[in-house]
Amino acid sequence: MKKAAKRTTKKRTFLDILMVLLLIFGIGALSYPFISDTLNTFLDQQIINYYQAKANAENEEAMQAAQEKMEQKNKELAEKGSNPGADPWSDATKKKKVPKNPPKDYYQTHTIGVINIPKIKIKLPIFDTTNDLFLAKGTSLLEGTSYPTGGKSTHAVISGHRGLPEAKLFTDLPELKNGDQFFIEINKEIHAYEVDQIKVVEPTNTDYLQIEKDKDYVTLLTCTPYMINSHRLLVRGHRIAYVPKMAAELKKADHYQLLRIIGIVVGGLLLIALLVAAVIKHAKTLAIAKKRYLLKFSILQDQNPITGMTFAVYDRKGKHQINRDGKPLEATSDEAGIIQIEAMKGGKYVLKSTTGNLKIQIKKVTDERFTLLTKKSPWQKTNNYTLENNSNFK
């Protein structure tokens, strides 16, 4: 019987550990997209901060030179006609060579601006070319389209992934409607755009990406439908005047991401605290289960001892009777009304009698005797019984 009991205890311990590991794995799997996206957003913000700091550090002459270079390229595209490059998710783009171990400033040096879309609370770097590395980190300027510096006869196309498990990026772009606004920060300027056209097209259709004379457009490009990606969603905006009151809208993404980071930190600390508490509780339960304790209490009615009342010991849920040496474990009150069982394994049990049930427990490893958890059970009230716990015995 002892060997069987040991096997049962080991099996229970194994199952408990397995359940804890499954719980941790489940929580991790459910939390991964949220945590990964927040981490990716944090890294994007570092790229954006670098870009903004660099822009602020450069003198006006250098900034003007960069602006003129982009505008000259835009002018050439306007005269010759734009020629949008390969679809960002085509085989040609996937075959582009990218560094296996990008230098530390790889993303920063290719950042040409920042896109901010308040409605869907995202703020992402805009990279100067399209490849898999850039699309995984932020947005990319579609080659053969205008730089997003604004101005007449320009049409910049900014591509972004949708549905990545580790980053949100343009996942919520379909939420934009006509009249919504987004913003481009480039060369220390902020340009505002208002959505005026939304189209779903085949990947090879570039008709809606062409430059229109005297128009200032930016089109946001992503895959659709979600996770199928057979078509392309085009959300176009035309340039509107940027006014100071729009600054509050620009801060929405920053506030949202800050709250997410705080939420993850607090949630992570709470999860760690809960796991630590669970491990400590489990360790305490195992330690208690290894020791033997005395069960001893008395039953009185109108201050007179009750003799001959039998209690059988059941598991903590009261479903399975506990055996000792092949026989049911039970005890009957003696002439003094005392119920006593020596050397019971620590834990929680239910004591069943023909009159009613009681619950007992070892609360601490250092306890010497079981504690009655039910001071006033229904049968006590009915029969006016009094229970005297083990603390009355020395």
Residue pairs with C-beta under 8 A, 6 or more apart in sequence:
1 323
1 324
1 325
1 326
9 289
13 286
16 282
20 275
20 278
20 279
20 282
24 275
27 271
32 165
32 166
33 165
33 166
34 260
34 264
35 264
36 165
36 166
36 167
37 166
37 167
37 168
38 257
38 260
38 261
38 264
40 137
40 166
40 167
40 168
41 167
41 168
41 257
41 260
42 257
42 261
43 137
44 123
44 124
44 125
44 137
44 138
45 123
45 257
47 107
47 108
47 111
47 125
47 137
47 138
48 111
48 114
48 123
48 124
48 125
50 105
50 108
50 111
51 108
51 111
51 113
51 114
51 125
52 114
52 185
54 108
55 63
55 187
55 188
56 188
58 66
63 187
63 188
66 187
67 149
67 187
70 112
70 147
70 149
70 187
71 147
71 149
71 151
73 146
73 147
74 146
74 147
74 149
74 151
74 153
74 154
77 83
77 144
77 145
77 146
77 154
77 211
78 146
78 152
78 153
78 154
78 211
81 210
81 211
82 144
82 145
82 146
82 155
82 209
82 210
82 211
83 144
84 142
84 143
84 144
84 145
84 157
84 206
84 209
84 210
85 130
85 142
85 143
85 144
85 145
86 92
86 93
86 143
87 93
87 203
87 204
87 232
88 130
88 135
88 140
88 142
88 159
88 221
89 203
89 223
89 229
90 203
93 130
93 131
93 132
94 132
96 130
96 131
96 132
98 131
98 132
98 133
99 106
99 133
102 133
106 133
107 125
107 127
107 133
107 134
107 137
107 138
110 127
110 128
110 129
110 134
111 125
111 126
111 127
111 128
111 138
112 126
112 127
112 128
112 141
112 147
112 148
112 186
113 125
113 126
113 148
113 184
113 185
113 186
113 187
114 123
114 124
114 125
114 126
114 184
114 185
114 186
115 122
115 123
115 124
115 126
115 139
115 158
115 182
115 183
115 184
115 185
115 220
116 122
116 123
116 182
116 183
116 184
116 185
116 250
116 253
117 123
117 173
117 176
117 182
117 183
117 220
117 253
118 181
118 182
118 183
118 249
118 250
118 252
118 253
119 175
119 176
119 180
119 181
119 182
120 172
120 173
120 175
120 176
121 252
121 253
121 256
121 257
122 168
122 169
122 170
122 172
122 253
123 253
123 254
123 257
124 138
124 139
124 160
124 169
125 137
125 138
125 139
126 138
126 139
126 140
126 141
126 148
126 158
126 184
126 186
127 134
127 137
127 138
127 139
127 140
127 141
128 140
128 141
129 140
129 141
129 143
130 140
130 141
130 142
130 143
130 159
131 140
134 140
135 159
135 160
135 161
136 161
136 164
136 166
136 167
137 167
138 160
138 169
139 158
139 159
139 160
139 169
139 170
140 158
140 159
140 160
141 147
141 148
141 156
141 157
141 158
141 159
142 157
142 158
142 159
142 209
142 221
145 155
145 156
145 157
145 209
146 154
146 155
146 156
146 211
147 154
147 156
147 186
148 156
148 158
148 184
148 186
148 191
148 218
149 186
149 187
150 184
150 189
150 191
150 216
150 239
151 216
152 213
152 214
152 215
152 216
153 211
153 212
153 213
153 214
153 215
154 211
154 215
154 216
154 217
155 209
155 210
155 211
155 212
155 215
155 217
155 218
155 219
156 184
156 217
156 218
156 219
157 209
157 218
157 219
157 221
158 218
158 219
158 220
158 221
159 221
159 222
160 169
160 170
160 173
160 220
160 221
160 222
161 167
161 169
161 170
161 222
161 223
162 169
162 170
162 171
162 173
162 222
162 223
162 224
162 226
162 229
163 171
163 223
163 226
163 227
163 229
164 171
170 220
170 222
171 226
173 220
173 222
173 233
173 235
174 224
174 233
176 182
176 195
176 198
176 220
176 235
177 195
177 198
178 195
178 196
178 197
178 198
179 194
179 195
180 194
180 195
181 192
181 193
181 194
181 195
181 237
181 240
181 246
181 249
182 192
182 193
182 195
182 218
182 220
182 237
183 190
183 191
183 192
183 193
183 242
183 246
183 249
183 250
184 190
184 191
184 193
184 218
185 191
190 242
190 246
190 250
191 218
191 239
191 242
192 239
192 240
192 241
192 242
192 246
193 217
193 218
193 237
193 238
193 239
193 240
194 237
194 238
194 240
195 235
195 236
195 237
196 236
196 237
196 238
197 208
197 234
197 235
197 236
198 233
198 234
198 235
198 236
199 208
199 233
199 234
199 236
200 224
200 231
200 232
200 233
200 234
201 207
201 208
201 231
201 232
201 234
202 231
202 232
203 231
203 232
205 232
208 219
208 234
208 236
209 219
209 221
209 234
211 217
215 238
216 238
216 239
217 236
217 237
217 238
217 239
218 236
218 237
218 239
219 234
219 235
219 236
219 237
220 234
220 235
220 236
220 237
221 232
221 233
221 234
221 235
222 232
222 233
223 229
223 231
223 232
223 233
224 230
224 231
224 232
224 233
225 231
284 365
285 347
287 365
288 346
288 347
288 362
288 364
288 365
289 345
289 346
289 347
290 346
291 345
291 346
291 362
291 365
292 343
292 344
292 345
292 346
293 343
293 344
293 345
293 346
293 362
293 367
293 368
293 369
293 370
294 340
294 341
294 342
294 343
294 344
294 368
294 369
294 370
294 390
295 331
295 339
295 340
295 341
295 344
295 360
295 369
295 370
295 390
296 338
296 339
296 340
296 341
296 369
296 370
296 390
296 393
297 338
297 339
297 372
297 387
297 388
297 389
297 390
298 305
298 333
298 336
298 337
298 338
298 339
298 387
298 388
298 392
299 305
299 306
299 309
299 333
299 337
299 339
299 385
299 386
299 387
299 388
300 306
300 337
300 385
300 386
300 387
300 388
301 383
301 384
301 385
301 386
302 384
303 386
304 337
305 333
305 335
305 336
305 337
305 338
306 333
306 337
306 385
307 333
307 334
307 335
307 337
308 332
308 333
309 332
309 333
309 339
309 353
309 355
310 330
310 331
310 332
310 333
310 353
310 354
311 330
311 331
311 332
311 339
311 351
311 352
311 353
311 358
312 321
312 328
312 329
312 330
312 351
312 352
312 353
313 321
313 322
313 328
313 329
313 330
313 341
313 344
313 349
313 350
313 351
314 320
314 321
314 322
314 349
314 350
314 351
314 352
315 321
315 322
315 349
315 350
316 347
316 348
316 349
316 350
317 350
318 350
318 352
318 357
321 328
321 329
322 328
322 329
322 349
323 329
329 341
329 344
331 339
331 340
331 341
332 339
333 339
334 340
339 351
344 370
346 362
346 365
346 367
347 361
347 362
348 359
348 360
348 361
348 362
349 359
349 360
349 361
349 370
350 357
350 358
350 359
350 360
351 357
351 358
351 359
351 360
355 379
355 383
355 385
356 377
356 378
356 379
356 380
357 374
357 377
357 379
358 372
358 373
358 374
358 377
358 387
359 372
359 373
359 374
360 370
360 371
360 372
360 373
361 370
361 371
361 373
362 370
362 371
363 371
368 390
369 390
369 391
369 393
370 390
371 389
371 390
372 387
372 389
375 387
379 385
380 386
380 387
